[in-house]
Amino acid sequence: MAAFKNFDGEIERISGLLVAMRDALRPVSSLLAEIAQDLALPDEEKLAAEAERLRAEIPERQAVEAATARLVARLAAEIGICAQEFDDREMPTRFETLIGYVSGAARHRRQQARWRSPVPLNRLAELLRRADLLAGLVREERDFLSGQRKESEGDLVTLIDHRPEIIEKLRGEDGVAMTGLDVIGRTEPAIKVLQDFVAGLNARIGTCNILLHKLITDTENLLILYRIVADASGRGDAGLKPDLFPHLAPEVERFSSGLLTLHGLDRRRHRADQAFAERFAAEAAGEAAEADGGTGGFRLPTVFGFKLIRSQ
């Protein structure tokens, strides 16, 4: 249970950080909306303070993105381990080998019981639960950022379209309050700060898309593995209902309807893994190490079933 709590605790920690970071976006968003509405730039000190705050939050945002990527990578590694264990299911365990020295029939009965055990399906169901939590976390963040981008892009377009009016206000009614260089010195830095803000939103949405693409293709693989294991054990998949996994409802619905197939999955996974590795090189390397038998990170607890997974 400790591994379960560690995973859920990390999800809760990341969720709290994302909420705080969304709140931190509001001052710049509100400032941009005010400029678009009033067609007047704020004072330089206020603008500089917001620009500095945006720069200061970049390391924290990158750390949160990396933490989320680690959860996605560890989930993928666990799925790979479970798939390998199923492929190796006919290989006797050490205990079964010892029994076989005494009785081949006893070893066979022990193997049959292991293959019919609910443990492998329970482990896969737990991975689905984790995938659902991760999908909910990332989709909620992407939805928020997309809504924020829509509003801020509209305000930025208004600001740029009405730049001549803003310039006229800065120059003054008699046209001599500010020189041309003075006007450029006020308008261009302000527009750059706001453009950087919108560009940052776009970059964060792109990161969410990379995480989701990998997560969903890995989940499709997990669902197919679930069906294979369920068929092999004779237990069926009646326990997988879309309403149990609200953030994966489309994928589980396709699975339950028999519409989720292997066709094209390898190609989609390759593209998703490639994009993920380009964006999160360290986390992708960690996934490969764990899948090859390395220790670390949110392992399922060691229980009797297929070959044991090492626990942290």
C-alpha positions as CSV (number, residue, x, y, z in Angstrom):
1,M,0.0,0.0,0.0
2,A,2.9,2.3,0.5
3,A,3.6,2.5,-3.2
4,F,-0.1,3.4,-3.8
5,K,0.1,6.2,-1.2
6,N,3.3,7.6,-2.7
7,F,1.8,7.8,-6.1
8,D,-1.4,9.4,-4.9
9,G,0.5,11.8,-2.7
10,E,2.6,12.9,-5.6
11,I,-0.5,13.5,-7.7
12,E,-1.9,15.6,-4.9
13,R,1.3,17.5,-4.5
14,I,1.5,18.3,-8.3
15,S,-2.2,19.2,-8.4
16,G,-1.7,21.7,-5.6
17,L,1.3,23.3,-7.3
18,L,-0.7,23.6,-10.6
19,V,-3.5,25.4,-8.8
20,A,-1.1,27.8,-7.3
21,M,0.5,28.4,-10.7
22,R,-2.8,29.1,-12.3
23,D,-3.6,31.7,-9.6
24,A,-0.2,33.3,-10.4
25,L,-1.2,33.8,-14.0
26,R,-4.2,36.0,-13.1
27,P,-2.3,39.3,-12.4
28,V,-0.7,39.3,-15.9
29,S,-3.9,38.1,-17.5
30,S,-5.9,40.9,-15.8
31,L,-3.3,43.5,-16.7
32,L,-3.5,42.4,-20.4
33,A,-7.3,42.6,-20.3
34,E,-7.1,46.1,-18.8
35,I,-4.7,47.4,-21.4
36,A,-7.0,46.0,-24.2
37,Q,-10.0,47.6,-22.6
38,D,-8.5,51.0,-21.8
39,L,-6.0,51.2,-24.7
40,A,-3.5,52.5,-22.2
41,L,-0.2,51.0,-21.0
42,P,0.4,50.5,-17.2
43,D,3.3,52.3,-15.5
44,E,6.7,50.9,-16.3
45,E,7.4,49.6,-12.7
46,K,4.2,47.5,-12.7
47,L,5.0,46.0,-16.1
48,A,8.6,45.3,-15.1
49,A,7.4,43.6,-11.9
50,E,5.1,41.3,-13.8
51,A,7.8,40.5,-16.3
52,E,10.2,39.5,-13.5
53,R,7.5,37.4,-11.8
54,L,6.9,35.5,-15.1
55,R,10.7,34.8,-15.4
56,A,10.9,33.7,-11.8
57,E,8.2,31.1,-12.1
58,I,9.8,29.3,-15.1
59,P,12.0,27.0,-12.9
60,E,9.0,26.0,-10.8
61,R,6.9,25.3,-13.8
62,Q,9.6,23.2,-15.4
63,A,10.0,21.2,-12.2
64,V,6.3,20.5,-12.1
65,E,6.3,19.4,-15.7
66,A,9.3,17.1,-15.1
67,A,7.5,15.6,-12.0
68,T,4.4,14.9,-14.1
69,A,6.6,13.4,-16.8
70,R,8.2,11.1,-14.3
71,L,4.8,9.7,-13.3
72,V,3.9,9.1,-16.9
73,A,7.3,7.4,-17.6
74,R,7.0,5.2,-14.5
75,L,3.5,4.1,-15.5
76,A,4.8,3.2,-18.9
77,A,7.6,1.2,-17.3
78,E,5.2,-0.7,-15.1
79,I,3.0,-1.6,-18.1
80,G,6.1,-2.9,-19.9
81,I,7.0,-5.0,-16.8
82,C,3.6,-6.5,-16.6
83,A,3.6,-7.3,-20.3
84,Q,6.9,-9.0,-20.0
85,E,5.7,-11.0,-17.1
86,F,2.8,-12.2,-19.1
87,D,5.0,-13.2,-21.9
88,D,7.1,-15.2,-19.5
89,R,4.2,-16.7,-17.6
90,E,5.0,-20.3,-18.6
91,M,8.5,-20.0,-17.1
92,P,8.3,-21.6,-13.7
93,T,9.0,-19.6,-10.6
94,R,11.8,-20.6,-8.3
95,F,9.3,-22.2,-5.9
96,E,7.6,-24.1,-8.8
97,T,10.9,-25.4,-9.9
98,L,11.6,-26.7,-6.5
99,I,8.2,-28.4,-6.3
100,G,8.9,-29.9,-9.8
101,Y,11.8,-31.8,-8.4
102,V,9.3,-33.7,-6.1
103,S,6.2,-33.8,-8.3
104,G,5.7,-32.6,-11.9
105,A,1.9,-32.8,-11.4
106,A,2.2,-30.5,-8.3
107,R,4.2,-28.0,-10.2
108,H,1.7,-28.0,-13.0
109,R,-1.2,-27.4,-10.5
110,R,0.8,-24.6,-9.0
111,Q,1.3,-23.0,-12.3
112,Q,-2.4,-23.4,-13.2
113,A,-3.4,-21.7,-10.0
114,R,-0.9,-18.8,-10.7
115,W,-2.3,-18.3,-14.1
116,R,-5.9,-18.2,-12.8
117,S,-4.9,-15.8,-9.9
118,P,-6.7,-12.4,-9.8
119,V,-3.4,-10.7,-8.9
120,P,-2.3,-9.8,-12.4
121,L,-5.6,-8.3,-13.3
122,N,-5.7,-6.4,-10.0
123,R,-2.3,-5.0,-10.8
124,L,-3.4,-3.9,-14.2
125,A,-6.6,-2.4,-12.8
126,E,-4.4,-0.4,-10.4
127,L,-2.3,0.9,-13.3
128,L,-5.5,2.0,-15.0
129,R,-6.5,3.9,-11.9
130,R,-3.2,5.7,-11.9
131,A,-3.5,6.4,-15.7
132,D,-7.0,7.9,-15.0
133,L,-5.6,10.2,-12.3
134,L,-2.8,11.3,-14.5
135,A,-5.1,11.9,-17.4
136,G,-7.4,14.0,-15.3
137,L,-4.5,16.0,-13.9
138,V,-3.0,16.8,-17.3
139,R,-6.4,17.4,-19.1
140,E,-7.6,19.8,-16.4
141,E,-4.4,21.8,-16.8
142,R,-4.6,21.8,-20.6
143,D,-8.2,22.9,-20.5
144,F,-7.4,25.8,-18.1
145,L,-4.4,26.9,-20.2
146,S,-6.4,26.7,-23.4
147,G,-9.2,28.9,-22.0
148,Q,-6.6,31.4,-20.7
149,R,-4.8,31.4,-24.0
150,K,-8.0,32.2,-25.9
151,E,-8.7,35.2,-23.7
152,S,-5.2,36.5,-23.7
153,E,-4.6,36.1,-27.4
154,G,-7.8,38.1,-28.0
155,D,-6.6,40.9,-25.7
156,L,-3.1,40.8,-27.3
157,V,-4.6,41.1,-30.8
158,T,-6.7,44.1,-29.6
159,L,-3.6,45.7,-28.2
160,I,-1.6,45.3,-31.4
161,D,-4.5,46.4,-33.6
162,H,-5.0,49.6,-31.6
163,R,-1.3,50.4,-31.2
164,P,-1.7,53.7,-33.0
165,E,-4.3,54.9,-30.5
166,I,-2.1,53.9,-27.6
167,I,0.8,55.8,-29.2
168,E,-1.3,58.9,-29.7
169,K,-2.2,58.8,-26.0
170,L,1.5,58.5,-25.1
171,R,2.5,61.4,-27.4
172,G,-0.1,63.6,-25.9
173,E,-2.8,65.7,-27.5
174,D,-0.3,68.3,-28.8
175,G,2.0,65.5,-30.2
176,V,5.1,66.6,-28.2
177,A,4.6,64.9,-24.8
178,M,6.8,62.1,-25.9
179,T,9.3,61.7,-28.7
180,G,9.2,58.8,-31.2
181,L,12.0,57.0,-29.4
182,D,10.2,57.5,-26.0
183,V,7.1,56.0,-27.5
184,I,9.0,53.0,-28.8
185,G,10.7,52.6,-25.5
186,R,7.3,52.3,-23.8
187,T,5.2,50.3,-26.2
188,E,7.7,47.7,-27.5
189,P,8.8,46.3,-24.1
190,A,5.2,46.2,-23.0
191,I,4.1,44.3,-26.1
192,K,7.0,41.9,-25.7
193,V,6.1,41.1,-22.1
194,L,2.5,40.3,-23.1
195,Q,3.7,38.3,-26.2
196,D,6.0,36.3,-24.0
197,F,3.1,35.6,-21.6
198,V,0.9,34.2,-24.5
199,A,3.9,32.3,-25.9
200,G,4.4,30.7,-22.5
201,L,0.8,29.6,-22.4
202,N,1.3,28.0,-25.8
203,A,4.4,26.2,-24.7
204,R,2.7,24.8,-21.6
205,I,-0.2,23.6,-23.7
206,G,2.2,21.9,-26.0
207,T,3.8,20.1,-23.1
208,C,0.4,18.9,-21.9
209,N,-0.3,17.5,-25.4
210,I,3.0,15.6,-25.3
211,L,2.2,14.1,-21.9
212,L,-1.3,13.2,-22.9
213,H,-0.3,11.6,-26.2
214,K,2.2,9.3,-24.5
215,L,-0.2,8.6,-21.6
216,I,-3.1,7.7,-23.9
217,T,-1.1,5.4,-26.2
218,D,0.4,3.7,-23.1
219,T,-3.1,3.3,-21.7
220,E,-4.4,1.8,-24.9
221,N,-1.6,-0.8,-24.7
222,L,-2.5,-1.4,-21.0
223,L,-6.2,-2.0,-21.9
224,I,-5.2,-4.5,-24.6
225,L,-2.9,-6.2,-22.2
226,Y,-5.8,-6.3,-19.7
227,R,-8.0,-8.1,-22.2
228,I,-5.3,-10.6,-23.0
229,V,-4.6,-11.4,-19.4
230,A,-8.3,-11.6,-18.6
231,D,-8.9,-14.0,-21.5
232,A,-5.9,-16.1,-20.4
233,S,-7.1,-16.3,-16.8
234,G,-10.8,-16.9,-17.8
235,R,-11.9,-14.0,-15.6
236,G,-13.3,-11.6,-18.3
237,D,-13.3,-7.8,-18.1
238,A,-16.7,-7.1,-16.7
239,G,-15.1,-4.9,-14.0
240,L,-13.9,-2.3,-16.5
241,K,-16.6,0.2,-16.8
242,P,-16.2,3.7,-18.4
243,D,-17.8,5.4,-15.3
244,L,-15.0,3.9,-13.1
245,F,-12.4,5.8,-15.1
246,P,-14.0,9.2,-15.9
247,H,-10.8,10.7,-17.4
248,L,-10.3,7.7,-19.6
249,A,-14.0,7.2,-20.5
250,P,-13.5,7.3,-24.3
251,E,-10.6,4.8,-24.2
252,V,-12.4,2.4,-21.9
253,E,-15.6,2.7,-23.9
254,R,-13.7,1.7,-27.1
255,F,-12.2,-1.1,-25.2
256,S,-15.5,-2.3,-23.8
257,S,-17.1,-2.1,-27.2
258,G,-14.3,-4.1,-28.8
259,L,-13.2,-1.2,-30.9
260,L,-9.7,-0.8,-29.4
261,T,-7.3,-2.9,-31.5
262,L,-3.6,-3.2,-32.1
263,H,-3.9,-1.7,-35.6
264,G,-1.7,1.4,-35.8
265,L,-0.8,1.3,-32.1
266,D,2.9,0.7,-32.5
267,R,3.1,3.6,-34.9
268,R,1.2,5.9,-32.5
269,R,3.3,4.8,-29.6
270,H,6.6,5.4,-31.5
271,R,5.5,8.9,-32.3
272,A,4.4,9.6,-28.7
273,D,7.6,8.1,-27.3
274,Q,9.7,10.1,-29.6
275,A,8.1,13.4,-28.8
276,F,8.2,12.5,-25.1
277,A,12.0,11.7,-25.3
278,E,12.7,14.9,-27.1
279,R,10.9,17.0,-24.5
280,F,11.8,14.9,-21.4
281,A,15.1,13.2,-22.1
282,A,16.0,12.3,-18.5
283,E,12.5,11.0,-17.7
284,A,12.5,8.9,-20.9
285,A,15.8,7.4,-19.9
286,G,14.5,6.6,-16.5
287,E,11.5,4.8,-18.0
288,A,13.9,2.6,-20.1
289,A,16.0,1.9,-17.0
290,E,13.0,0.8,-14.9
291,A,11.6,-1.3,-17.7
292,D,15.0,-3.1,-17.9
293,G,14.8,-4.0,-14.2
294,G,16.1,-0.9,-12.5
295,T,14.7,0.0,-9.1
296,G,12.8,3.1,-8.1
297,G,9.5,4.9,-8.2
298,F,6.0,3.7,-7.4
299,R,6.4,0.0,-7.9
300,L,3.4,-2.2,-7.3
301,P,3.7,-4.1,-4.0
302,T,5.3,-7.6,-4.1
303,V,2.6,-10.2,-4.0
304,F,2.2,-13.7,-5.2
305,G,1.2,-14.0,-8.8
306,F,3.3,-13.8,-11.9
307,K,7.0,-13.1,-11.5
308,L,7.4,-10.7,-8.6
309,I,7.9,-7.0,-9.2
310,R,10.6,-5.4,-7.1
311,S,9.3,-3.0,-4.5
312,Q,11.0,0.2,-3.6
